[in-house]
Amino acid sequence: MAMGSTGTVNITPEMMTNAMSIIDEYRAETGNLYTRLSDEVAGLIPANFSGSAAEGFQFFYTDKIEPAAGEGLTKLLDALYQICEGILKAIPAENGLDDQLGEGNRK
């Protein structure tokens, strides 16, 4: 990533496609971990954990952990992916350079 004296960062299509690929990988891995966690909790409570403490834990898991680890993380990753898609679409040419900028600099 090259920076000039103005602090401008040049972003290439490759950078954005790499970022999107990493987001996809992270989404798959976190989905797998979330499924494993949900399965573990589902098996833990009825088999080995009961009473008021189990009910409190179940409430905490359902009310706090599931929304954050499931829907919350999914929405965050979706937003990051959409940002990368938007940036990728905004890059004017394959090399990341704006031909109009070059024309404007010649005036």
Secondary structure as UniProt FT lines:
FT   TURN            5..6
FT   HELIX           13..48
FT   HELIX           52..60
FT   HELIX           61..65
FT   HELIX           67..72
FT   HELIX           73..90
FT   TURN            94..95
FT   HELIX           99..105
//
